Amino acid sequence: MIYCVIPKELEAELFDKMVDYYKDNPNVTVIIDRREGPDRRAGQDDGSFKERREIRDRRRPRVPGTFPDTDVPDS
């Protein structure tokens, strides 16, 4: 699902146009951004969020050991 988010200030100008533009694409939904109030992150430095963020690698770990040489010997 893809959301086409229209800012509240541009609702009158863009909403109907975008709904018409994406009417044939069932994977796109046009919505209006209705968030209100102050940003909860306001007043905090970016470092505090980075410290709390946990990055994990979900890939399978490499097999330990070495691989055989793949170079072709000179004949």
Residue pairs with C-beta under 8 A, 6 or more apart in sequence:
1 27
1 29
2 27
2 28
2 29
3 28
3 29
3 30
3 31
4 18
4 22
4 28
4 29
4 30
4 31
5 31
5 32
5 33
6 14
6 15
6 18
6 30
6 31
6 32
6 33
7 33
8 32
8 33
8 34
11 32
15 30
15 32
18 30
19 30
22 28
22 30
41 49
